[in-house]
Amino acid sequence: MEPRIALGMCERYIEGDVYEYFSNDLFMGKKTRDEVKLAILSTLYGSAPASMEEKVMREAIREKFQIASWERKLKKELESCGHITNLFGRKLVPKTDKRHVLYNNLIQSTAADASILAFSDLVSSLRSKGSRVMPLFIIHDALIVDIPKCEFQRFLKNKTGIKIEKPDVFLPLKSNILSSPNI
């Protein structure tokens, strides 16, 4: 979810698998999906590269995600306001002024708020159509629900993702049946 949020902040939209896309687009298929995923998430979260090769990968990722520009903006906002604000208007008071931490706070808090709002909209939409869906809990970017099997199958046919307005992002949905009692 965080890579899609970060790309949406740069007005970049990628259909399909983000990591496969960057593996092909940025690294000409020379890096595996897993290598690219690790590099992207490590870059967004601000961890230090372990090797020169990793540093080169991360610099290319930072450029595509316009991270330096966001870090400068967030640093100025923190200095002038004493806090930063995520894309939904929630104020964040970081414990440090390190730029990578500010960016990470922005991405993670925006993604958390986006998840909650998107899942709330999804459940409301299903209920407005007479669904008996019961949300149980959210784990980061996963919503665990109790839903009758017949309704779940209908949902799978009609719902491919969730649209988020801030930033303008479409999050593809993956659905799994964890247990299926006979109903």
Steps between C-alpha positions, in 0.01 A plus 500: 500500500776748590663490155164576335440788742850637436453472124160667522664791681721537190200465269634171366261213453595142439253225424587151609791401717709804600811293566483316166451834326813650657696181444437541127485880467778611731726196504429352153398167656846448648364503855241257630166615631612413854824699466307801370235469772767497769678798344179704464374432852845558649521830312153616606570403862841668498731213585866523400620305196726203573711516183598732217268311263213550743588870531479542121162323495369718781609822331306401187197423716531828692496686170192318365311561825619865522605436859756783528236756403256365760771491766583869440132594515446307823813645663376854424153415631644362824724805549218748437208320671661270754327202339435340163160412361409185314290515184178464699585797724610303805776680688813301578766606748809295416762430765774610261549737210688247287363529149463128436302464824269788403435339160443160658255651750310668216476183291409265783243728666338583166484129413348416841232768464434397139451138607250588768303735276506268199391198702227703669371608158518141375300362794244786473461432129444129558251564779308753288443214254357280776816308581538344842874570505645541849846662526709326765831686492759675283861386483694773320363468145279196557135497607374186668125459465234247571283474191263232375667290232234581239556872552877462490486332160278782366743755644795333327332536163426871538781653705851529359633771729442805713537858379668743741466872438805625697726435328319389187575127520328179402584210730441159345319253724604144565248279675550176687263269679661415834227261610175398346237356730198356323242775500 
